[in-house]
Amino acid sequence: MNTTKIEDKAERKKLKRTARKKAAPKAKRASGVARGSNKKKVKSVVKGQRKR
C-alpha cells in the first residue's frame, strides 16, 4: 500500500493496519527453501592469481 502522500504518522499507521488485515494470507514458505543466514554461501573467487 502506498502511503507516501499521508503526512500524519498515526493516520498512515491506521491505514496500513487495515490494509494488512484485508490482504490475503501469505503462503507458507516451502520446507526446502532456506532463508537469510541459513542459505548456502557462494565461495568468492580470489582476485589476482589466474587459475590456469
N, C-alpha and C positions, 0 to 999 in steps of 0.2 A: 504494500500500500504506500502510495506517495503522499507524504505529509510535509513536504519541504516548505509549502506556502504558509502553513499554520505557524504563527509565532508563539502562541501560548503553549507552554510545556504540558500543563495539565490536560488541556483540550486535545493535544496531539496524542498523549498517552491514552486517553479515554477512547479516541477513535481507533487507535492501533489495537487495543484490547478487544473491542467489539469485532473488529475485522478478523482477529485471530480466532475468536470464538466461532464466527461464521464459516471460516475456512474449513475445507475437508481435511480430515486427519491424515497425516503423512504416513506412508507405508513404512513398515519396519525395515531396517537395513538387513540385507541378506547375510546369512551366517558366515559365508566365506570372505566377506569384504572387511578388510582391516581399515582402521581409520586413525588419523593422527600419528602418534609416535609408534603405533604398532605396525605401520607399513614397512615393507622391505626397503632397506636403504640402497640407493644406487651408488656403486663404487665410482668415485671420481677418477678420471684418467690423470695421471701425473703429468704435469706440463714440463717441457724442456727436453727430456730424453725421448728419442724416437724408439719405437718398439722393434723395428727391423732395420 
